[in-house]
Amino acid sequence: MIDALPYPIDFAAELTRDLWARIRAGEVTGARPRKAATLMIVDQSGREPKVLMGKRNTSHKFMPGRFVFPGGRVEAGDRQMAAAGALDDATEASLMACLRRPTTSGARAIALAAIRETFEETGLLIGDADCGAPENPPAGAWAEFAGHGVFPGLENIHFIGRAVTPPRNRLRFDTFFLAADATGIARRVEGKVGPDLELVELAWATIPEALEIGAVAITRVMLRELANRLAQNMNRRLKVPVYATGRSGWTRLEA
């Protein structure tokens, strides 16, 4: 029940109240949203769950200096990478419901993009280190990932929410917010975080702490969506919220 959750679900109204005047003041850019995926890694080993946040380099144009979840655009190689296991049926169905062309490979690519971006930005490899190294991975980050003897793992992935950047933004993303338990970390590679890299530091924070460390509005919304999902034992069959803008403000629909 809603009143049993740690955070009441009034997030769309909050986004409208805090951001709508600024959004309406801008001009429609015509930019098309790029499909992106981000991963919230949750450590539930302590008394209170903690989530991994990364601070973006202040030199970046997009959200400089902000704390974010690792993530980025879905790439062609994400459809080609071999993985350990498969997405849970309910998670796959929820992802497919958000795709213009709903396919298993499209849903799978979103999850793999989040895993790849997490590796690129944090050095954490989410997957299975007991199956040997994947053969013939796509060039680039996936080849490096496979070189550490880990198959990316899909069974640990949850779909928490989706958000589409307003049409008046120059950079627009259709972002899928996923989550995975920290027990799925198979290995960690050093040298992926530093003063000259995309993320300058990492922090494990409780959700109340993460809400206070300089995250943008949609990140704070998804942190609270995650908290509510955790309160319901990460039930994969719950409806997934989709945030977008309409004529009079932000909307929260469910897929």
Secondary structure, 3 states (H helix, E strand, C coil): CHHHCCCCCCHHHHHHHHHHHHHHHCCCCCCCCEEEEEEEEEECCCCCCEEEEEEECCCCCCCCCCEECCEEECCHHHHCCCCECCCCHHHHHHHHHCCCCCCHHHHHHHHHHHHHHHHHHHCEEEEECCCCCCCCCCCCHHHHHHHCCCEEECCCEEEEEEEECCCCCCCCEEEEEEEEEHHHEEEECCCCCCCCCCEEEEEEEEHHHHCCCCCCHHHHHHHHHHHHHHHCCCCCCCCCEEEEECCCCEEEEEC
